[in-house]
């Protein structure tokens, strides 16, 4: 069986996300609940120092009652500092 590759463009990924049927189980996961706040941090903190971005990401994760993965937040903060959005 051929392996399917994920779409390469952000537009294709967003369209697939919007077309996916809602999953109550997925919606309860902390990562999904925090996603809107994480997207907002990535949008509003682009090109800011990684330490500042990391603190905002940590607040977003904690706001849904989850314990943040510090290594992941550091990596995301560096990407956002570089002007990328790792959540799209």
C-alpha positions as MATLAB code, in Angstrom:
seq = 'XXXXXXXXXXXXXXXXXXXXXXXXXXXXXXXXXXXXXXXXXXXXXXXXXXXXXXXXXXXXXXXXXXXXXXXXXXXXXXXXXXXXXXXX';
ca = [
       0.000    0.000    0.000;
       1.353    3.422   -0.908;
       2.084    5.773    1.940;
       0.124    9.004    1.842;
       2.118   12.157    2.386;
       0.604   15.087    4.255;
      -0.248   18.155    2.187;
       2.631   20.558    1.828;
       0.886   23.898    1.799;
      -0.596   25.564    4.857;
      -3.792   26.172    2.892;
      -4.212   22.459    2.151;
      -3.576   21.538    5.799;
      -6.106   24.113    6.991;
      -8.730   22.925    4.499;
      -8.260   19.326    5.599;
      -8.543   20.396    9.244;
     -11.783   22.262    8.527;
     -13.226   19.338    6.571;
     -12.397   16.737    9.219;
     -15.420   15.511   11.145;
     -15.540   16.709   14.758;
     -14.203   14.228   17.268;
     -15.364   14.702   20.868;
     -12.471   12.586   22.138;
      -9.932   14.675   20.242;
     -11.587   17.910   21.385;
     -11.047   16.911   25.036;
      -7.278   16.584   24.610;
      -5.314   19.443   26.183;
      -3.391   20.114   22.979;
      -6.594   20.684   21.049;
      -8.072   22.872   23.782;
      -4.882   24.982   23.897;
      -4.521   25.268   20.117;
      -6.449   28.560   19.696;
      -4.294   30.229   22.368;
      -1.104   28.756   20.897;
      -2.035   30.050   17.448;
      -2.651   33.496   18.928;
       0.734   33.494   20.674;
       2.446   32.509   17.415;
       0.624   35.313   15.596;
       1.227   38.051   18.160;
       4.758   37.095   19.239;
       6.450   36.514   15.870;
      10.057   37.767   15.904;
      10.020   38.435   19.649;
      12.754   36.927   21.841;
      12.344   33.182   22.365;
      12.286   33.554   26.159;
       9.296   35.895   25.943;
       7.523   33.613   23.461;
       8.197   30.555   25.617;
       6.596   32.207   28.660;
       3.477   33.061   26.638;
       3.281   29.504   25.258;
       3.610   28.106   28.772;
       0.742   30.324   29.962;
      -1.411   29.118   27.050;
      -0.803   25.455   27.900;
      -1.383   25.967   31.616;
      -4.637   27.842   30.884;
      -6.247   24.525   29.887;
      -4.924   22.745   32.969;
      -2.088   20.926   31.232;
       1.551   20.610   32.229;
       3.751   21.999   29.426;
       6.559   20.029   27.812;
       9.480   22.417   28.324;
      11.603   21.019   25.480;
       8.733   21.340   23.012;
       7.944   24.882   24.159;
      11.572   25.896   23.702;
      11.583   24.502   20.160;
       8.280   26.204   19.312;
       9.517   29.507   20.803;
      12.619   29.416   18.621;
      10.498   28.807   15.524;
       8.164   31.678   16.423;
      11.134   33.962   17.098;
      12.283   33.130   13.546;
       8.860   34.182   12.219;
       7.468   30.689   11.639;
       4.182   29.364   12.990;
       4.641   25.737   14.092;
       0.920   25.307   14.797;
      -0.418   25.612   11.260;
];
